[in-house]
Amino acid sequence: METVLPSLSADGSKILFVDAPRVNDPLIPIRLMSMSLSGGMRRMVLEDRGINHFLCARTPSSVCVFSKFVGTAVSLTALDTERGKGRELARLEGWHNWSVSPNGSQLVIVTDELLGRLRFLSLDTGKSRDVIVKGWPLLTGIGWTADSASALVGSWTPSRTSVILEVDMEGNAQVLLEGDSRTQVFAWVIPSPDGRYAVLNSFTGENNVWMVDDF
């Protein structure tokens, strides 16, 4: 087993993580674990097949959500860090990036990354709203602003430069950050609770080609 995907509980008192088998076998159950930040023993929250992601909102919300593969679909399900699995919130064909808002009121799901389509799903009413991100047809990672008012989405300019967009509930987007080269790729961004700072996951690299004569 290997320990991956560390994340904080909603109240910040526990760290959640996954004990995943080293062998990529969908039939082997995956354990979602928790451990107090003050130390102590690790505890199993739930065990299920196909778990691939989980996130919690921030206190005073106690909402946590995990996703798992079910055949060719992905299921998004409520998670209680003390009692385990809750009700299914959504099920979609294929694999989709998603995130839960910091206030625990909504999910945002990239339903079509090539057409720039997002779905906002209310966790209170179950109603969903699909929007097209205007002018940005290719989407990558997904997250939220600290105030839960807008989505943070990765995309690309026509010249293939990586950007982070702030997208409102109507699909209007503005560029928050643009990469400084074609080799810099932004995967996702997580803002601090006060919205003043952010953790940014980016990849950089260079491609070099040489021509060798008389080899």
PyMOL commands that set and color helices and strands:
alter all, ss='L'
color gray80, all
select strands_A, chain A and resi 2-8+14-20+30-36+43-48+51-56+64-70+73-80+84-93+98-100+106-112+117-122+128-132+139-144+151-156+162-167+173-178+185-191+198-203
alter strands_A, ss='S'
color yellow, strands_A
deselect
rebuild
show_as cartoon
